[in-house]
């Protein structure tokens, strides 16, 4: 059983699917080109080996036969490996007129808006495992796949969080001024950059320069959508990116907790690349479920619009004193234990929201005007909401938002099933039964009425302008 039949607004669903398909089609072309280059290089090497071998053993027909057999075996091995890495042609979907601008040229050359870091060895290959496409780098802790289903999940997740926060960014600096140069770190499908461009364009500023960096390129050429867009492939785990210091006015980072690099080292890095007066903003979501106790008090000290947005979306502002308890649903308790073990093995954190806030608090010498928004997003109806006569009924739009978040969360859980099976020590059959029961409870909302939520947060700060004589 899947959660695909949950009510999701058609506008968000169609936008997500269409853009994901366009981006995935580009990914197919880039990967095929990459694999073609690898295969041609291997054939060249095999040909050189064959020539050398034939020269040395021209007088020996036995040696020639052996060489021919070896070459045939090697070629078959290459073809088999390539066929496993290539994306099945059935996954490439033609696009409608409204989204054709996102499609990439089938030219074998890398798009002109793309470049690679001089220190980089180039992007790692994409490999197919468990019916999904993954980044083929065994040193990379990133636990999620890299295909059109994952792209669609990321798009819907960003849509959900943008609605919850009320905008595509939370800092107030760019409500009154416009950045000249923006960097999206770990940009993935670059949906945030596209939405941010549209935001500034709606304010009369269409020339903002957007840059994206990631270890592989799965984003479309946003130039075809009117964005002043530049992509560079680089491994951000190296804590060095191919840009000058103090280059950007705005740096945006989302879900950085899914790589191994600690957050404190990241903040120090990105602050170096901010111009004085520039803004850094980080969005994160926790990966374990907790239950929100009834009637939590609003987080103190937030602007009025934050409370209004929480009421509008039926989410809850939270702070360190917000009353939480452990999840009550046994299946979510199981999942929490397994995901903590999986992430711990990869040196990842399941509760990045607590880590990010601490990291920002240690950058007082570099940042000013720091702020944060932390919210609890329920996964469905909560019993204490229904029992309280003073609590307004949840609207269809508010419940749809919760179900979108539940849907994207379930897709994340499903994407790492292979790791959860191993950690749970269940057989595949036992795990399949467990997953079916969990899905039934999530769909029926029978097992998540005790306040089960996930925490999401945004943190930001402005780089201080150092006066003369101060360092």
C-alpha positions in Angstrom: 0.0 0.0 0.0 1.2 3.5 -0.8 0.3 7.0 0.3 -0.1 8.3 -3.2 -3.9 8.6 -2.9 -3.7 11.1 -0.1 -5.3 14.4 -1.0 -2.7 16.7 -2.3 -3.6 20.0 -4.1 -3.4 19.3 -7.8 -1.6 22.5 -8.6 1.3 21.5 -6.3 1.2 17.9 -7.4 1.3 18.7 -11.2 4.0 21.3 -10.8 6.1 19.0 -8.7 5.7 16.0 -11.1 6.2 18.1 -14.3 9.3 19.9 -13.0 10.8 16.7 -11.6 10.3 14.9 -15.0 12.0 17.8 -16.8 14.9 17.8 -14.4 15.2 14.0 -14.5 15.3 14.1 -18.3 18.3 16.4 -18.2 19.9 14.1 -15.6 19.4 11.1 -18.0 21.2 13.0 -20.8 24.1 14.1 -18.7 24.5 10.6 -17.2 24.4 8.9 -20.6 27.0 11.3 -21.9 29.2 10.6 -18.8 28.8 6.9 -19.3 29.5 7.1 -23.0 32.7 8.9 -22.3 33.7 6.2 -19.8 32.9 3.5 -22.2 34.8 5.1 -25.1 37.8 5.6 -22.8 37.7 1.9 -21.8 37.4 0.8 -25.4 40.4 2.9 -26.3 42.4 1.3 -23.5 41.3 -2.1 -24.5 42.3 -1.4 -28.1 45.8 -0.3 -27.0 46.2 -3.4 -24.9 45.0 -5.5 -27.9 47.5 -3.9 -30.2 50.4 -4.3 -27.8 49.5 -7.9 -27.1 49.2 -8.7 -30.8 52.6 -7.2 -31.5 54.3 -9.1 -28.8 52.6 -12.4 -29.7 52.2 -12.3 -33.4 53.9 -15.6 -33.8 51.7 -17.4 -31.3 48.1 -18.1 -32.4 47.3 -19.5 -29.0 48.2 -16.1 -27.4 46.1 -14.3 -30.0 43.1 -16.4 -29.2 43.6 -15.8 -25.5 43.8 -12.1 -26.1 40.6 -12.1 -28.2 38.8 -14.0 -25.5 40.0 -11.6 -22.8 38.8 -8.6 -24.9 35.4 -10.1 -25.4 35.0 -10.8 -21.7 36.1 -7.3 -20.8 33.8 -5.7 -23.3 30.8 -7.8 -22.1 31.6 -6.7 -18.5 31.7 -3.0 -19.5 28.4 -3.4 -21.4 26.8 -5.1 -18.4 28.0 -2.5 -16.0 26.8 0.3 -18.3 23.4 -1.2 -18.8 23.0 -1.4 -15.0 24.0 2.3 -14.6 21.9 3.6 -17.4 18.4 4.8 -16.7 15.6 2.7 -18.3 14.2 4.6 -21.3 10.7 4.2 -19.9 11.5 6.7 -17.2 12.0 9.6 -19.5 8.6 11.3 -20.0 7.8 13.9 -22.7 6.9 17.2 -21.3 3.9 19.4 -21.9 4.3 22.8 -23.6 4.1 24.6 -20.2 7.2 22.8 -18.9 9.2 22.4 -22.1 11.4 25.2 -21.1 12.9 23.0 -18.4 14.0 20.3 -20.8 17.7 20.1 -21.7 19.2 19.8 -25.1 20.2 16.2 -26.0 23.5 17.5 -27.2 26.3 15.4 -25.8 28.1 18.5 -24.5 27.6 19.6 -20.9 25.3 22.7 -20.8 27.1 26.0 -21.1 25.8 27.1 -17.7 27.7 24.3 -16.0 31.3 24.1 -14.9 33.4 21.9 -12.6 35.6 22.9 -9.7 39.2 23.0 -10.8 40.1 20.8 -7.7 37.3 18.4 -8.4 37.8 15.0 -10.1 34.4 15.5 -11.7 31.0 14.2 -10.6 30.7 10.6 -9.3 28.7 8.2 -11.5 25.0 7.4 -10.8 24.3 3.8 -10.2 21.0 1.8 -10.1 20.3 -0.2 -7.0 17.0 -1.4 -5.5 15.3 0.0 -8.5 16.5 3.6 -7.6 19.3 5.8 -8.9 22.0 6.6 -6.4 25.2 8.7 -6.3 28.0 6.1 -6.8 30.4 7.4 -4.2 31.0 5.0 -1.3 32.6 7.8 0.8 29.4 9.9 0.6 27.1 9.5 3.6 24.1 11.1 1.8 21.4 8.4 2.4 18.8 9.3 -0.3 18.5 8.4 -4.0 18.9 10.8 -6.9 16.1 10.1 -9.3 12.8 11.7 -10.5 10.9 10.4 -7.5 13.3 11.9 -5.1 13.3 15.2 -7.0 9.5 15.3 -6.8 9.7 14.7 -3.1 12.2 17.5 -2.6 10.1 19.9 -4.6 6.9 19.1 -2.6 8.9 19.3 0.7 10.1 22.8 -0.3 6.6 23.8 -1.2 5.3 22.6 2.1 7.9 24.4 4.2 7.6 27.6 2.2 3.9 27.6 3.0 4.6 26.9 6.7 7.1 29.7 6.9 5.1 32.0 4.7 7.9 32.7 2.2 10.8 31.2 0.4 13.2 32.7 3.0 12.6 33.8 6.6 15.1 36.6 7.1 13.7 40.2 6.9 16.8 41.7 5.3 15.6 41.1 1.7 12.1 42.3 2.3 13.6 45.8 1.9 16.6 45.3 -0.3 17.7 42.9 -3.1 20.8 40.7 -3.2 23.0 41.0 -6.2 24.5 37.5 -6.0 22.9 34.4 -4.4 24.3 30.9 -3.7 22.2 27.8 -3.1 24.4 25.2 -1.4 23.6 21.5 -2.3 21.1 22.9 -4.7 19.8 19.5 -6.0 16.9 20.3 -8.4 17.5 24.1 -7.7 13.8 24.6 -7.0 14.6 27.1 -4.3 16.7 29.3 -6.7 13.8 29.2 -9.2 11.3 30.2 -6.6 13.5 32.9 -5.1 14.1 34.3 -8.6 10.3 34.5 -9.1 9.9 36.2 -5.7 12.4 39.0 -6.6 11.0 39.2 -10.1 7.6 39.9 -8.7 9.2 42.8 -6.8 10.5 44.2 -10.1 14.0 42.7 -9.9 14.7 40.0 -12.5 18.4 40.3 -12.8 19.5 38.7 -9.5 22.5 36.4 -10.2 21.9 32.8 -8.8 24.6 30.2 -8.3 24.1 26.6 -7.4 26.7 24.0 -6.3 26.3 20.2 -5.7 28.3 17.0 -6.1 26.2 16.0 -9.1 24.0 18.0 -11.5 20.3 17.2 -11.4 19.0 20.7 -11.9 17.6 22.0 -15.2 19.2 24.9 -17.1 17.3 27.7 -15.3 18.5 30.2 -17.9 15.8 28.8 -20.2 13.3 29.8 -17.5 14.6 33.4 -17.4 16.9 32.9 -14.4 20.5 34.4 -14.4 21.7 30.9 -13.4 25.2 29.4 -13.0 25.9 25.9 -11.7 29.3 24.5 -10.5 29.9 20.9 -9.7 32.0 20.5 -6.5 32.2 18.3 -3.4 31.2 20.6 -0.6 32.5 18.1 2.0 36.0 19.5 1.1 35.1 22.8 2.8 36.3 24.7 -0.2 34.3 26.0 -3.0 35.4 27.6 -6.4 34.5 31.2 -5.6 36.4 34.2 -4.2 36.0 35.1 -0.6 33.2 37.6 0.3 31.5 36.9 -3.1 27.8 36.4 -2.2 25.1 38.6 -0.7 22.9 35.7 0.2 23.8 32.1 0.9 21.0 29.5 1.4 21.5 26.0 2.7 18.8 23.3 3.1 19.2 19.8 4.6 22.9 20.1 5.0 22.6 17.6 7.9 22.4 14.8 5.3 26.2 15.0 4.6 28.9 14.1 7.0 30.5 17.6 7.5 29.7 19.0 11.0 27.5 22.2 11.0 30.0 24.4 12.9 32.7 23.9 10.3 30.1 24.7 7.6 29.0 28.0 9.1 32.6 29.2 9.4 33.2 28.3 5.8 30.1 30.0 4.3 30.6 33.2 6.4 33.9 33.6 4.7 32.2 33.7 1.3 29.6 36.3 2.4 30.1 39.9 1.7 29.9 42.2 4.8 26.2 42.8 5.2 25.4 39.5 3.5 22.9 37.0 4.9 23.2 33.3 5.5 20.1 31.2 6.0 19.8 27.5 6.9 16.7 25.3 6.8 16.7 21.9 8.5 14.1 19.2 9.4 14.5 16.6 12.1 14.4 12.9 11.1 12.8 11.4 14.2 9.3 11.8 15.4 8.2 13.3 18.7 4.8 13.9 20.2 3.7 17.5 21.0 1.9 17.7 24.4 -1.5 19.4 24.4 -1.8 23.1 24.1 1.8 24.1 23.8 2.4 27.9 24.5 3.6 29.9 21.5 7.3 30.6 21.3 8.0 34.0 22.8 9.5 37.0 21.1 8.6 36.3 17.5 7.2 38.9 15.1 3.4 39.0 14.8 3.4 37.6 11.3 5.0 34.4 12.6 2.1 33.7 14.9 -0.4 34.6 12.2 1.3 32.2 9.8 1.2 29.4 12.4 -2.5 30.0 12.9 -3.1 30.1 9.2 -1.3 26.8 8.6 -2.2 25.1 11.9 1.4 24.5 12.8 3.0 25.3 16.1 5.8 27.7 16.9 8.3 26.1 19.3 11.2 27.0 21.4 13.6 25.1 23.8 10.8 25.0 26.5 8.1 23.6 24.3 6.7 20.5 26.0 7.5 17.3 24.0 7.3 13.7 24.7 8.3 10.5 22.9 6.2 9.3 20.0 3.4 6.9 21.2 3.0 4.9 18.0 4.9 1.7 18.2 5.8 1.7 14.5 7.2 5.2 14.8 9.1 4.2 17.9 10.6 1.3 15.9 11.5 3.7 13.1 13.1 6.2 15.4 15.4 3.6 16.9 16.4 2.2 13.5 17.0 5.6 11.8 19.1 6.8 14.7 21.3 3.7 14.3 21.5 4.2 10.5 22.4 7.8 10.8 24.9 7.2 13.6 26.7 4.6 11.5 27.2 7.4 8.8 28.0 10.1 11.3 24.8 11.9 10.6 22.4 13.6 13.0 18.7 12.8 13.3 18.1 16.0 15.2 19.9 18.8 13.2 17.5 21.5 14.4 19.1 21.5 17.9 22.6 21.5 16.4 22.0 24.4 13.9 20.8 26.8 16.6 23.8 26.1 18.8 26.1 26.7 15.9 24.6 30.1 15.1 24.9 31.1 18.8 28.7 30.5 18.6 29.2 32.9 15.7 28.5 36.1 17.6 31.8 37.6 16.5 30.9 37.2 12.8 27.1 37.5 12.7 24.5 40.0 13.8 20.8 40.3 13.5 20.5 36.5 14.0 17.1 35.0 14.2 15.2 31.7 13.9 11.9 30.1 13.3 11.2 26.6 14.6 7.8 24.9 14.0 6.2 21.6 14.8 4.3 20.2 11.8 1.7 17.6 12.8 1.3 14.6 10.6 -2.5 14.4 10.9 -5.4 15.1 13.3 -4.3 15.3 16.9 -6.8 14.1 19.5 -6.4 17.0 21.8 -7.1 19.4 19.0 -10.4 17.7 18.4 -11.3 17.5 22.1 -10.8 21.2 22.8 -14.0 23.1 22.1 -12.0 26.4 21.9 -9.8 25.0 19.2 -10.9 26.0 15.6 -11.7 23.1 13.3 -8.9 22.2 10.9 -9.7 23.4 7.4 -9.2 21.3 4.3 -6.2 23.4 3.3 -4.6 22.9 6.7 -5.2 19.2 6.6 -3.9 19.0 3.0 -0.7 20.7 4.2 -0.2 18.1 6.9 -0.8 15.3 4.4 1.7 16.7 2.0 4.3 16.7 4.8 3.3 13.2 5.8 3.6 12.1 2.2 7.0 13.6 1.6 8.1 12.1 5.0 6.9 8.7 4.1 8.8 8.9 0.8 12.0 9.6 2.7 11.3 6.6 4.9 10.7 4.4 1.9 13.8 5.6 0.2 16.0 4.2 3.0 14.1 0.9 3.4 17.2 -1.1 2.4 19.2 0.4 5.3 16.3 0.0 7.7 15.8 -3.6 6.9 19.4 -4.4 7.8 19.3 -2.4 11.0 16.0 -3.8 12.1 17.3 -7.3 11.7 14.0 -8.3 10.1 13.7 -10.5 7.1 12.5 -8.7 4.0 9.1 -10.4 4.5 8.9 -9.4 8.1 9.8 -5.8 7.2 7.3 -5.7 4.4 4.5 -6.6 6.9 5.8 -4.0 9.3 5.8 -1.4 6.5 2.2 -2.3 5.5 1.0 -1.9 9.0 2.7 1.4 9.4 1.2 2.7 6.2 -2.3 1.6 7.2 -2.0 3.6 10.4 -0.5 6.6 8.7 -3.2 6.6 6.0 -6.0 6.0 8.4 -4.6 8.5 10.9 -5.4 5.9 13.6 -1.9 5.8 15.0 -0.7 9.4 14.8 -3.4 11.1 16.8 -1.2 11.5 20.0 0.6 14.6 18.7 3.2 13.0 16.5 5.1 15.8 14.7 8.3 16.6 13.0 10.3 19.7 13.7 11.5 22.0 11.0 13.4 25.2 11.4 15.1 28.2 9.8 18.1 30.1 11.1 19.8 33.2 9.7 22.3 35.9 10.4 23.9 38.9 8.8 27.7 39.1 8.4 29.0 42.0 10.4 30.6 45.0 8.7 33.9 45.4 10.4 34.8 49.0 11.2 38.3 50.2 10.5 40.8 49.1 13.1 38.8 46.0 14.0 39.4 42.5 12.7 
